[in-house]
């Protein structure tokens, strides 16, 4: 069903519930009882009668924001009829239409008009508290509107985009870059992505409480899409193979570089990226980097290297004879050349996986308590079950992260051949991304119950790869990213803290410090030297925190002039 038609049905259901639970109260307020059933106008009347800004009624049915505002409006109505105690407010929030119906159909429900002249000191204190809570609520609502409809904050927890985006960078993402994707779960806790607290098994989000109501769902819809994602854009998208959330807009957000668009051919040769047979275009804010293995005669002073080159994720292993092996996650050619010159270094070579070696990962064996099992030497024991999240895509190809493809990126309207060889490449598209039934019966392919050897692609797909190619879990492992999953483009870095996130893949951690030089700089320009927008941030913060003082001065001046 169409997004807006589905949403209209939800609005009508809520309006009917509202009318059935409040029509008598509207009558006692002096209005036609049928007005209680009219969307928006019913809340307009409540705001008018309770002396609140009437334009707030426009917020009553917005996704995510609407449920908050409705709860506030319901509380206003209940207070109008003398139900202002804490227990009344809790019942109004958690059982709105049930509790309001009990008040509506009770015989003693009467309008209680407040007159400040007759309020007790205790009632005046309570009124001030209500005013304060109202200000807090409106601030939350305002922030929610910005978060849901315009821009969303996003942190960089891993090094897959080093040196373009650093671990500990905090970005604002423009949700309108490629058209606005409408919220698909309209009843949700603001500011939370998918789950609330880690209440179940530690580190396993599948048994954690969700931050949204999954029963109230809406289909995918993107509006005002005036441009498509372009090659080399840095893009924020929802992880396509999420097994925790049924709603794609609640899946974990990832950020990568879009290296190949729909219709392109993607390839990796000896760790170098090629698109349509040509070497990738390296932009000014990118630095080509590769994994290096460095053997030394003695231990390196890694912290001192950090002082010169910044954080370099590295795994350190002591060898026999006092030697050490260092696996540097990603070194630029210049840094690699400098490290080779260190007196302790015996050998330094780029770590490239050979052609024909397939990257297939297996789940570790666990005991009944969920603990990972190992042998007598401490090595992890693995099961025969394949970990598809960390296995090369598609699973039947003898490819790896350095020797990959060529792979053609599906485009809307493409007619692709479906057989045993191509099924691993397209099964996620057919079944999970485009919502068809898919069966393989004795080598025969059935889509939506019909035997076939072809399928027509219904949307565009993209290849998202990290700039730090040898330390990135990206489309080479989880496959094509559907257009539906795209959130937008990062606008600028508003905060950057080195050491904000621990790197589990490094023997050394970055020292904590604020990277002032990165703050309020654009992130998607492709330029090496990005302009700082400190002055804009200062103006916005000044207006935000000083607006009330400014208005007080203006009003004081008006009174003096009068």
Order of alpha helices (4+ residues) and beta strands (2+ residues): alpha-alpha-alpha-alpha-alpha-alpha-beta-beta-beta-beta-beta-beta-beta-beta-beta-beta-alpha-beta-beta-alpha-beta-beta-beta-beta-beta-alpha-beta-beta-beta-beta-beta-alpha-beta-beta-beta-beta-alpha
